[in-house]
């Protein structure tokens, strides 16, 4: 078998009638009937034709690539598949696919059909009489023609389109529809893709050159006329077309070098095919002495400007191709081909990444000649700098060391930085290799205010945003001042305690102390000191101090000693005051008893709380809003308010030699009366009035043994009215 194949191959090579390429023309396979699809069991015959030789000898048939035993010019087939044939004087034909279908409905296409020709599609069922409607589809989209036994498609091309059809029928009671299998139309090439050939690929300047556009037209369409066109690059070498596949250029010039290709077209069938491109280089005088120049002096540019690169050659003929390059990149920046010894390229706008070493090349087919390299530097103006204030803590304090850091994120070095405080220059520094600059200083109170910086690299100055710096000053040691009405403080005097820290950023919290007992506190929100008034008793003697704190540190004042002496005055006046005070006490006891029953009733109903206890300092009044330390007092539940209801009670401060008769009056608002039986502390204000009855000292035995007149006289001395104080809470 192998020997037989080798003998067949030798006969094909030696057979006459071959084309110019040395390959025998293809055989042509003809179908009868001329349809590519048939019902199974149908009779289909194949004929192998050879157009250039009537005596073709034996015919060789192939089914799906396998050689068949038949050697006749015509055979009958029954099986689906791809069929080919060849003769002793022809090469293998194109494959023809024949499909024998067992389906009820088939779609078949006429054969043969060539590019640009019309093809007939026929939808056929086994029982045509039962079909009432036929619809044709291309790529699953319905074609406009329907309900026809066959349709014609004009000017078909070689593509991968799929066709099918549907047939439907039925009556009023029942309808049906059948769909055929998809069909690909076998469109044959009208002529092969042309190949451009040249008499010389490197002609010398002045010599002729012949171009030939070769193709092969199907022998089944011998009447088709082809038109030929020739191109160099994108230009047509002759206006219009020619029926001749050859073109001769009498004298080639150096400008004729370039890429050539041809085009063949069958006008009546609107089929056009192009050859591949290939390069023809005309021999010429090589270029030499290539130089690169830059318009910008010294190769210095500012970002955003245009870079102009000029490439020139001292010698060279014909069309010269200039190209420009930057070191480190593979692709050229630009390319120009022209009949000139000089060309230029513009790069715009330039960026920082465009810095580097540049060179150019010139080539007229003999090989590129490179120029020397020239360095190009692209400088960047500084961007708006960013000023950063770096402090050791969130709130800057006098004495802290603060760093001002100024940095422009973009800009060619060196960069000069200037630092300003309220438009006053502080310092300047140069960043020689880029980056930012810093400036450190220790804070004083004068450093509060706005700061900004400037950056300049000789291409323009940029100013940063302003940054505010607020400096907190720790409090200094406060000074406690006592303001008394006279030279000597006696019981009953009203004394003002005033505490102030000379230095310190507000707000400042002041605390007052009597023998290290916290009397209360008050805040100064805008600076300065605070004060409070105190009606003195002998128990108020002792050492006083105050403390200032603004969150940075606390400072305690020096101790101030206060000596309170007993009062001495008109005994008759005291007796009179005592009698009046006694009467008030009696009235207070009567009223207190009446109110006490009412209060107990309200407690059972949930409307009244227990009465408060007496504070150690009932007459203390702060001149600013203050709060008493929770450790120094006990808060009771608020008392339910009653409109203008006085409550009288006797209060004994404990170890004191005085007894106080207290009158307690509340003044509620209408809104509180309407909404709630209980009142919060912040919803009422208590007015307190005390009448003081002094007790006899234990060692005053003489006074106890005196006569009735003496007792009456003593009683007159033991009464004293105490001024009212406004309290915000009951202790």
Number of C-alpha atoms within 10 A of each C-alpha: 6 7 7 9 10 11 11 12 12 11 13 18 14 11 13 14 14 18 10 8 7 10 13 20 21 22 25 24 22 16 19 13 14 15 19 24 23 22 18 14 12 11 13 20 14 21 16 22 24 23 16 14 12 8 11 17 13 14 21 19 25 18 18 14 12 11 12 12 9 14 14 13 18 17 13 13 17 15 14 17 15 16 20 23 28 25 24 23 25 26 18 19 21 17 19 23 17 19 20 20 18 12 14 13 20 27 25 26 24 19 22 20 20 23 21 22 19 16 22 16 22 22 24 22 20 13 9 12 8 12 19 14 14 22 20 26 17 14 12 13 10 14 14 8 13 16 16 13 14 18 17 13 10 11 15 16 19 14 10 10 13 14 23 24 27 23 23 16 15 12 8 5 5 7 9 10 13 16 19 20 14 18 20 16 25 22 18 19 18 21 22 15 19 23 17 22 18 18 12 15 15 16 22 17 20 14 13 15 18 13 19 20 23 20 16 14 16 19 18 14 11 9 9 15 13 21 16 24 23 28 16 18 15 10 10 15 15 11 9 10 16 15 12 12 21 17 18 12 14 11 13 18 21 23 18 18 25 18 15 24 24 25 23 27 20 18 13 11 17 11 19 18 15 19 20 13 16 16 14 18 23 25 21 21 14 18 24 17 14 23 20 22 20 18 12 14 9 11 17 16 20 18 21 14 14 16 23 15 19 19 24 22 23 11 12 21 18 23 23 27 19 29 22 23 19 20 13 9 8 8 9 12 15 14 16 14 16 13 14 15 20 17 21 18 17 13 14 12 12 18 18 16 9 16 19 16 16 22 22 28 24 32 21 25 22 15 11 19 18 22 21 14 17 17 15 20 19 20 20 20 21 24 19 20 25 21 24 19 17 15 14 11 9 7 12 19 22 16 13 16 15 18 16 18 19 25 25 25 13 14 23 22 19 15 26 19 26 20 24 16 19 14 11 10 13 14 14 16 16 19 17 13 10 17 17 21 22 21 16 13 13 12 17 15 14 8 16 17 14 15 24 24 29 24 31 24 20 14 14 11 17 17 19 20 15 17 15 14 15 13 20 20 19 22 23 18 20 25 20 24 17 15 12 15 11 9 6 11 21 21 18 19 18 19 18 20 21 20 24 24 26 13 14 21 21 19 15 26 20 26 23 26 17 18 15 11 13 17 21 19 22 22 22 18 12 10 17 17 22 24 20 18 19 19 20 21 20 16 13 19 18 14 15 23 24 30 24 30 24 20 14 13 12 17 17 20 20 15 16 15 13 15 16 18 17 10 12 9 8 8 15 13 14 21 20 18 22 26 19 16 23 20 12 17 22 14 13 20 17 15 17 19 14 13 16 16 11 12 21 15 13 15 15 10 10 12 18 22 17 13 17 15 15 17 14 15 14 16 21 21 18 19 14 14 11 18 14 15 14 10 8 13 15 13 11 15 17 21 22 23 22 15 12 11 13 15 21 26 21 18 16 16 14 10 6 11 14 19 19 23 25 21 21 17 19 19 16 18 14 9 9 16 15 8 9 11 16 18 20 14 15 9 15 20 16 17 15 18 19 24 26 25 24 17 13 15 10 8 8 9 10 7 13 15 10 12 10 10 9 13 14 14 17 20 22 23 22 23 26 24 18 17 13 14 17 14 16 14 17 19 17
